[in-house]
């Protein structure tokens, strides 16, 4: 994780700066059940977006998630999804 080179990882960095809930990746169960919602094709490359923020105010309907990928080659942050909380394995739906 490139974040390790900037002071111990992105999670620590975001926590120290008061960022919203951050996760490096989803659970294996969520990834296998709902991975298609976190994947895009860019040219001939498939990108799995795992790192994400969840800005929550109670229920899933009142949450916003931002999934992103650190493109090391281009030195860019690629946003793969920004919107309502994506489906996940622990959801009661």
C-alpha distance (Angstrom), angle and dihedral (degrees) to the residues before:
residue distance angle dihedral
X1 . . .
X2 3.78 . .
X3 3.79 88.7 .
X4 3.79 88.8 73.9
X5 3.80 88.8 73.0
X6 3.80 91.9 60.1
X7 3.77 101.9 62.6
X8 3.77 108.0 -51.8
X9 3.77 104.6 -38.1
X10 3.74 140.2 -47.2
X11 3.79 94.3 -84.8
X12 3.80 92.1 59.3
X13 3.79 91.8 42.5
X14 3.81 93.3 51.6
X15 3.82 92.9 43.9
X16 3.82 91.6 51.9
X17 3.79 90.0 52.5
X18 3.80 94.8 48.2
X19 3.80 95.7 -110.5
X20 3.82 120.1 166.2
X21 3.80 121.9 -95.3
X22 3.81 109.3 -47.2
X23 3.81 128.3 -167.4
X24 3.79 128.5 -173.4
X25 3.80 91.2 -150.1
X26 3.78 145.0 -17.0
X27 3.79 123.1 -98.7
X28 3.80 117.9 -83.2
X29 3.81 89.3 -111.4
X30 3.79 93.1 52.5
X31 3.81 90.8 45.4
X32 3.80 92.9 52.0
X33 3.82 94.8 43.6
X34 3.81 100.4 38.6
X35 3.80 106.6 14.6
X36 3.80 90.9 119.7
X37 3.82 88.7 70.4
X38 3.79 89.6 57.6
X39 3.79 99.5 47.8
X40 3.79 133.2 84.5
X41 3.76 134.6 176.5
X42 3.79 117.7 -127.5
X43 3.78 109.6 -174.5
X44 3.79 105.7 -50.1
X45 3.82 92.8 -24.2
X46 3.81 125.1 93.6
X47 3.79 113.8 -149.0
X48 3.80 120.4 -158.7
X49 3.77 109.0 -155.2
X50 3.79 109.9 -148.7
X51 3.80 108.4 149.4
X52 3.77 111.0 83.6
X53 3.77 148.8 160.0
X54 3.77 122.9 -138.4
X55 3.77 116.6 -156.5
X56 3.78 102.1 -165.9
X57 3.75 136.7 -173.5
X58 3.79 101.9 175.1
X59 3.78 114.9 -69.2
X60 3.80 130.9 43.7
X61 3.79 89.9 -106.2
X62 3.80 89.8 59.7
X63 3.82 95.6 49.6
X64 3.76 132.8 93.9
X65 3.78 122.6 -158.1
X66 3.77 127.9 -162.4
X67 3.81 115.7 -163.4
X68 3.78 117.4 -167.6
X69 3.79 144.6 171.4
X70 3.80 128.5 -147.9
X71 3.79 107.0 -131.4
X72 3.79 101.5 -153.4
X73 3.80 94.8 -173.9
X74 3.80 97.1 52.7
X75 3.82 92.8 29.9
X76 3.80 91.1 -129.2
X77 3.76 137.9 127.8
X78 3.81 108.8 -125.1
X79 3.81 115.4 -155.7
X80 3.79 109.5 -146.5
X81 3.78 99.6 175.8
X82 3.79 139.5 6.2
X83 3.78 118.2 175.1
X84 3.80 145.6 71.4
X85 3.79 117.6 -8.1
X86 3.80 109.5 -72.6
X87 3.81 121.2 -125.0
X88 3.79 114.4 -83.4
X89 3.79 139.5 -179.4
X90 3.81 95.5 -104.4
X91 3.82 94.6 52.6
X92 3.77 118.5 118.0
X93 3.81 92.1 -140.2
